Amino acid sequence: MRYFIFTITFFLAVSSLLAQNELGAFTATGRAGVGTTMLTDYQCVGINPANLDFESEYENKRFNLGLFEQTFSISSEALKKSELEKTLFDFDKTDFSYQQKIEAAQKFVNGPLSINYDMNIIGLAVRVPKVGGFAFNVRDRIQWYSNFSREFSNMLFLGYNNPYFTNVLLNNGSVVPNDASLSDADRANIVQGLASTDPSKILNFNKLLDGTKITFSYLREFNLSYGKELIKTENIQLYAGAGIKYIQALATIDIDGTKGFEGISKSYATAIPYFGVNFSGENKAKQAFNPFQSVGNGFGVDLGTTVILKEKLKIGLALNNFGTLVLKSGDLFKIKDTVITSLKNEGSSGYNIFNQFDKYGGEDGYIKWEKSSDQNKQLPALIRAGASLRILNGKIEPGVDIVIPLNAVPGALVNPQFAIGGDFRPIPWLKLSTGTTYGGTLGNFPVVPVGITFIVGALGTVETGIASRDVITYFTKDNPVISLSTGFFRFRF
């Protein structure tokens, strides 16, 4: 699992040199992700394919190419900004004291943590007058969301120090009570926690995971979309579009204790061998990366429509990601129904819970896995609606978006997301963006994104920019949203 999380975090680190709803489109990040009516060419793939047939604002520009546009964000309601910055990427942090473990466990109780990373590896779009607009892109999407119950948080951070274990085994072979009288020296010599022998006090997974939710999704999409103008009059233009995507699942985890035993019984996890994940307790070696390898495959569909009134007001509606992912047996596991009578790990040694997966899900962890047969899973479907208004010949364009998740699967929004934002072009080669958004997976607090885009050349041949999902983070300590969106290789021909 260490290789798994290292790879993910490496991608995140490179991007600062995972989904929110702009899907890696850096031009939309700065305006709070508003894109249902404002994104065009390959950037509207997976959002609203109807916009593919919009006429370019740059004369005779019909072909668009983009490479390695990417957006990431990390938000936490459990940690302060300084804690998130100093510890999230620290893979070797091992100096948490017993008291710090207690404090960390308390912080993560009902303290959601979210990571989103989207990268458009390549995007191509071409518009043919009277025929329509076509687009193709390849996109990686990585999304993590976690929210812990008290029982799970205590077990995660305290390990065998958890008060649930009434006794502990020391390395000299003696068994002593696990209470306040235990000295720091003895705690340093614990090798195992031992639960009560009273059956009524023993936790099973139903109780341990009750109220806990952990989802992780790493998908690669191959998208092909088409959009067409259907009606054009003096006052109204109507566009419609559709897209189909082939999806490779590289890893996915779904542990849902918010639905009681029913949710836990349906929990599952899987990852390609490249990541060296040890779900079964077998000592599997990390395998070389194979670009054609996956743990599941599927297909999805996007549909969208946009209406433009008097060439100023745009109103859009889209349905995204309707489809199924088939997870294959072999590397697919489900939670094994066992009880927790003992534990041999010391708990998480820092706030970075990602590189310590084996402490709760590995051979010495308390979540046990067993092989599963093939499973069909829904894609994270959603519906989006939006509107925008062109003012002063397009120099100012404010807009709004509402995005509503239609299911609760890995990669889905946790809550509906509301956004308002826009662009301002004071001069032809500069575009400034800002707005605010609330909900989604960024937490139950508003954020204020900002973005700046440079247009090089009189005909917009090159477009480059940078954006952040929350400028407030730089001035406050609580509810941090550390993020960055970049696009340096976007061209028009």
Order of alpha helices (4+ residues) and beta strands (2+ residues): alpha-alpha-beta-alpha-alpha-beta-beta-alpha-beta-beta-alpha-beta-beta-alpha-beta-beta-alpha-beta-beta-beta-beta-beta-beta-alpha-beta-beta-beta-beta-beta-beta-beta-beta-beta
